[in-house]
Amino acid sequence: MALSSLFPSEALGKKFGYVIDQFLTPLRVDVAHALSSKSGELTLSVDELLHTQKVNKWLPPTKCIVRRMLKDEFPTEFLSHLKENGTIVP
């Protein structure tokens, strides 16, 4: 599987903080606004379903970012069977 199939080109070579601030946070806000109305009820219109494409685009890199952050924070608990280079601990 090619790296370009997992990561949008605008994210390649960027730090996690940049990707989170520039792409993921605005997407989270857009989705939250699309799902809720001022009355507090959950709503969803056909126009807002376009967010699905954006979510699908950013889901793979988001998973990778989360795994890396969890591995950094909890190295003995999260994916403890993997070394830093991705090989399996014997």
C-alpha positions in Angstrom: 0.0 0.0 0.0 1.4 3.3 -1.0 1.9 6.2 1.4 0.0 8.5 -1.0 -3.1 6.2 -0.6 -3.2 6.8 3.1 -2.1 10.4 3.5 -3.5 13.4 1.6 -0.7 15.2 -0.2 -1.2 18.4 1.8 -0.3 16.4 5.0 2.9 14.8 3.7 6.0 16.1 5.5 4.0 18.1 8.0 4.1 17.9 11.8 1.2 16.4 13.6 0.3 19.7 15.3 0.1 21.5 11.9 -2.2 18.8 10.4 -4.4 18.8 13.5 -4.6 22.6 13.6 -5.0 23.2 9.8 -7.2 20.3 8.8 -8.6 18.1 11.5 -9.9 20.8 14.0 -11.8 22.7 11.2 -13.3 19.4 10.0 -14.4 18.5 13.5 -16.0 21.9 13.9 -17.7 21.6 10.5 -19.1 18.2 11.3 -20.3 19.3 14.8 -22.1 22.3 13.3 -23.6 20.1 10.5 -25.0 17.6 13.1 -26.6 20.1 15.5 -29.0 22.9 15.3 -29.6 25.9 17.6 -32.5 24.0 19.2 -30.1 21.3 20.4 -31.6 18.6 18.2 -29.4 16.5 15.9 -30.0 17.3 12.3 -28.5 16.2 9.0 -29.2 17.6 5.5 -28.1 16.3 2.1 -25.7 19.2 1.7 -23.9 18.4 4.9 -23.3 14.8 3.8 -20.5 16.2 1.7 -18.5 16.2 4.9 -18.4 12.4 4.5 -15.9 12.7 1.7 -13.7 14.9 3.8 -14.0 12.6 6.8 -13.1 9.6 4.7 -10.1 11.5 3.3 -8.7 12.4 6.7 -9.6 9.2 8.7 -6.5 7.2 7.8 -4.0 9.9 8.7 -6.0 10.6 11.9 -5.7 7.0 12.9 -2.0 7.0 12.3 -1.5 10.2 14.3 -3.5 8.8 17.2 -1.6 5.5 17.2 1.7 7.4 17.2 0.6 9.7 20.0 -0.7 6.8 22.1 2.6 4.9 21.5 4.6 7.9 22.6 2.5 8.5 25.8 2.1 4.9 26.8 5.0 2.9 25.3 4.6 -0.1 27.7 0.8 -0.3 27.4 -0.1 0.6 23.8 1.3 -1.6 21.1 4.0 -2.9 23.4 4.7 -5.7 21.0 6.1 -3.2 18.4 9.5 -1.6 18.5 10.0 2.1 17.4 10.9 0.9 13.9 7.7 -1.1 13.6 9.2 -4.5 13.9 7.7 -7.1 16.3 9.4 -7.6 19.7 10.4 -11.3 20.0 
